[in-house]
Amino acid sequence: MLSERAKKIKPSPTLAMDARAKAMKASGIDVVNFGVGEPDFDTPENIKEAAIRAIKDGFTKYTPVGGIDPLKDAIIEKFKKDNKVEYTRNEVIVSCGAKHSLYNIAQALYGEGDEIIIPSPYWVSYPDQVLLNDAAPIFVKTFEKDNFMLDPGVLESHVSKKTKAIILNSPSNPTGQTYDKKTLEAIAEVVIKHNLYVISDEIYEKLTYDGFAHISVASLGNEIKSRTLVVNGLSKAYAMTGWRIGYTAGPKEIIKAMTNIQSQSTSNPTSVAQKAAIEALIGPQDFIKTMLAEFDGRRKFLISELNSISGVSCISPTGAFYAFPNISKLYGRYADGNKVSSSSYLALYLLEKANVVLVPGDAFGDDNYIRLSYATSMENIKKGVERIKEAVGKLK
């Protein structure tokens, strides 16, 4: 009955864990949710007011498929100011969130017989979007000792005649690590040499710590820019996850193809959300600094606490809002007579015994880890960590 394409795909593990947490809460269970990557801050008032004005002004009709020109201009100005990269309107498309942007790219670029290189650990939707478009995901393992950075030499060893593109994510979900300029330059050399494309997911761009400055691979020269599709959005930096505004900048022929695809799938992004997005991009940016300072305090506390748990170790993330602790030393211990042998088992154990929701590392391509989001209150973080400590302490 179902298509072969549909049979290949599994539901998002992160959203599934979040749904489970909400169901437990609805039934009266006191759950601490480290599962979902969603800022716990409210959307800033000036952004909400811009949306209200749009509604009152009757800006509630269809817009151009790829977004209204004033929003494209705000995005172009953002790239120029923040990333030192220049684009024109026909090199930008606005979509229904960064995930939709990535899917449009997959539709426009991938095909049967293509191979798409994905560094592992990876965001959960990358492989499935490749599979949905009849291409093959090729995973390249990265390591904690290298801060989960892709080694350019290892990258090149995985390039074949079928390789079409590589997906980069910096700052990274799930590891929270950021790429430095030297590594990006070396990766760019491989991409140019083999005539590949880069899909650069930069949704966590504004969330960096410890003096790390985000660098877009597209800023490293015209040659790599012409082979890069930069994906970004409003969800994380402006606490606008539900508004569903993402955007892509890249070669105009690919952007045109994405626009055609979007015209036959979703049509335009929500008109009111586009007006709100303009305000987010061109209005005051103080909110980001406030949110980032709060995330930074949570980050430092959580990493310190995780590293105090016997059998758990966690390097400090330099971006996003995720901790990615190594829990492999817990394997071989027993919980209620059952051996802990996987991240999924440990996640289930913590859910059932500690009422703590997190995401097992196997969902991201590395079973030796678990992911915790610190985009939740310090009160929840303290409560959740204490529960994890107690539950892990019971393992024998």
N, C-alpha and C positions, 0 to 999 in steps of 0.2 A: 504493500500500500504506500508506504513512505518512499521518498526518493532516496537514492544511495547517498546523496549529499547530506540529507537530513540525518541519516543514520550515523554519519561520521562525527556528529557534533554532540557534545555534552554541555549541560547548563554551566554557567559561570560558577565556579566553586566559591568565590568570595560573596557573590550575591546569594548563593544558596545558604551559606553560613549565616549571613545577615538575616535572611528570612527565618531561619531556625531560631535565632536569638530573639527576634521580634515575636515569634509564636510562643516562645517560652515566657517572655515578659507578659504577653497577653493573658497567659494562664496563671499569672501571679508569682512566677519564679523570679527571684532577684538575680538577674544575669548581668555580668560585666562583658560588654561587647568590644573586643579588640579586632573584630573581623573586617569591618567595612572601611574603605578609604574615602571618608566623607568628613570634611571639616565640621566640627560641632558648633561653629560660629554661625550667627545669622547673617544673611546677605546685608551689606551696608545700606543704611537708610536712603542715601542719595541715589543708589541704584534702584531701589524699590520705588522711590518717588518718580524716577524717570519712566518706569513701567506704568505707573498709575497715570501719569500725564499722557502717555501714549494711548491708553485705553480711553481716557476722557476726550482726547483729540480724535478718536475714531480711527486710530491707526491699527485696525484689526482685520485688514484684508490681505489678500495674497501680495507677496512682494516678489521681486526678481528671484529666480530659483537659487542663485548663488549668493544671495545676500544683498542688502541695500548699499548703495555707493557710500553714504556717510560712514557706515560700519566698516566697509572695506578700507576707506581712507584712514580710519582710526587704527585699524590693524596694520596698514602700511606704515603709518607714523610710529607705531609701537616697535615694529621690526627695525626701523631706521634708528630710533632712539636707544632701544635696549640691546639690539643685536648687531648694529652697524651693517645691516643688509637692506638693500633697496629692492622693492617690488612694485609692480603696477597692478591696476585693478584686474586685468585679465590673467594675472598670476596668483589670484587669491580667490578662494571659495569658502563661504560660511556654511556650516552643516549643523546637524542636530546633535552636537556634542563631539568630543574628540574621538570617541569610539566610532561614531558614524563617519567621521572624516577618514579614519583608518580603513573602514570597510569600503568606502568609496574608492580609496587608493587601490585596495585589493581587487576590486571589480575592474578598475581601469587598467591595472598594470599586470596582474598575475593571470596565468593561463595554464592549461594542461601541459605538462612536461617541464614547467618552470620550477626552479628550486629557490627558496627564500631562506637566507641564513638568519637564524635567531639565536643570539647569545642566551645562554642559560645560566642562572635562573631568569625567567621571563615573565612578563605580564600574561595572565591566563588567556586573554582573548587572541593574542598574536597567532598561535598555531591554528586555532579553529578558523580564524578568518582566512588563513592561507588554504586550509583544507576546503572551506566553502567555495573557494574559487579555483578548485581543481589543480592546485599547485602542491608542492611537497615542502614541508618545513624541514630545514636542516639545522639541527641544534649543535651549537658550539659551546662546550662547557667553559665556564669561568670559575675562578677560585677565590676563596676568602683571602688567601695570602696576597693576592693581587688586587684586593679591594673589589673583587668581582668585575674587574676591567677586562674587556676583550683584548687578547694579545693579537696584534696585527699579523704576526707571522703565522699563528694558528688559524686566524681568519683566512689568510691566503691559501693555506693548505686545504681548506674546505671548499674553495672556489672550483667549480667545474664549468664545463661548456653550457650546462643548464642553468647556472646561477643567474638570477635576474636582479636580485636586490638583497640588501641587508637591512634589518630593523635595529635601530639604536634607540635606547631609552635612557635619557639622562636629564635630571636625576631619575634614579631607577625605582620602579615598583617591581619587585618587592624589596630589593636590598637597601635602598636609600642612598646608594653611592652615586657619585658624579664623575664624569669623564674630564680629565685634564686636557689642556690644549695639545700637548706633545702627543698623547695617545690618539686624539682625534685627527691630528695631522697625518700620523702614520696610517690610520685606517683610511683616511681620504686618499692617500697614495694608492692603496690597494684597490679602492673603488674605481679610481680614474684609470689605473692600469688595465683593469679587466672590464671596463665599460659597464659598470653596475649602477644601480640606483641605491640611494640611501633614503629610508623612511625614518625620519628623526622625530621621535615622540618626546616633546619638550613640555608636557602638560604641567610638570612640577618645577618649571624654570625659576619661579620667583621664591621657591622655598629651599634655600641653601643656608648652611651654617659654617661656623669655624673659619670664616673668611673666604670660603669657596665661592667663586663667581661663575655663574653659568656661561658656557660658551656654546653657541650654536655651530654645528659643523658647516652650515651654509655660509658662515662668515669667513671661512678660511680661503676664499678665493673664488673667482668666477667659474673656474672649471668644475670645482666640487659643487658649487651652488647650482649649476645647470643640471646636476644629477641628483639633487636633494629635494625631497618633499618634507617640509617642516610642518608638523602637526602640533597645535596648541589649543587652548580653550580657556574658558572663564571659570570652570567648575571648582578647581582647587584653590587658586590664588584669591578668588573673590567670593568663596563660599556660595557658589551658584550651581551646585550639582543638578538641581531639579529644573533649571532654566534651559538646559540642553543647547548650549552654544559652543561649538568648536570651529576651528578653521584650519585650512591648509594653504601654504604658499609653496609654489614650485613652478616648473616649466609650464608655459601657457597651454601647450597642446594636451598635457595631462590634466591640467585644471579644467580645460574645456570638456574633455571626456568625462571627468568626474561630475561636472555640471549637468551634462546630458543624462548621465546615470541617475543623478539626484532628481532630475525633472520627471523621471519615470518611476521613482520610488517614494520619496517623501515630499517632493516639491520643496518650497522654501522652508527655512527654519522659522519658528514662531515669530510673528511680526513684533509683538510686544517685547519679547526677550531680546530681539535685535536692538531695539531702542535702549533697553537696560544695559546691553553690552557696550554700546557707545559710551554711556556714562561711566561704566566701569573702567574703560580704557583711557578716557581723556579726563575723567574727574580726579578728585583727590586720591592719593595712593597711601595715605597714612594707615588705613585699615590693615594693609598687608604687613607693615612693620609691627603693628600691635599683635596681630595673629602670629607672626613669625617668632616674636619674642616669647609668646606663650608656648608655642610648639617647642622652642629651644629648651625652655625650662623642663618641660615634660620629657623631652628626649634625654637630657642629661640624667634625670632621675630614673627613668625607665632602664636605660642602659646600665647604670650603676647597680640597680636592684637585680637585673637579670644576671649580671656577672657575679653576684653574690650567692647565686643558687648553685649548689654542688651539681656538677655534670652539665651545666649550661654556660656557654660563652657567647659574647656578642660584640662585634666590632661596632664602633660608633658610626652611624649614618651621617653623611654630609649633605643630604638633601631629602626632600619629600617629607613624609611623616610616618615612616615604617621602621620597626626594629626587626632584624632577621637573625635571631639567635640560632646558634649551632646546638642541637640537642642530641647529637649522635652518641655522646658518652652515656646517655640514659638508656640506650639500647642494650638489651640483655638483662636489665632489671625487671622485676615482676610487679604487676599490679593485680591484686586479688587472684593470684595464682596464674595469671596470664603474662607471658613475656612481652615487654615493650619492644617492638621490632620495626616500627614505622612512624613517620610523622602523623599519619592519619589516625593510627591507634592512640598516640599520645594526645592528639587533639580531641578525640572522642572521650578519652579518659578524663581530661580536664573539663570537658563540657559536662559530663555526667557526675563527676565527683566534686568539681569546684564551681560549677555554673559559670565557667569562663569560656567565651567564644573566641577562637583565633583560627587562622587558616593554615593547614598543613603544607609543608614545603613541597610535597610531591605535586601539588597543583601548579607550582611554578617551575617544576622541572628539577628539583633537588630535594630528595627525601631526608636529608640530614638537618633540615631547618624547619622552623615554623615562622609565620609572619604575624606580628602584632602591630596594629595601627595605634599611634598615640594621638590621633585626632579625636580624642575624647577627654573628659575633664580629669584634672589631677586627682580629684576624689575617686573617680572610677579607676584610674591607673593604680593608685595606692591600694585600693581594695582588691583589684584584680591580681596584682603582683603578690600580695599576701596569700591569696587563695592558691596561686600557682606554687608558691614556696611550700605551703602546707601539703598540697597534693603531691608534689615531687618528693617531698620529704618522706612520704609514705611508701615510695617505691623501694623495693628490697633487692 
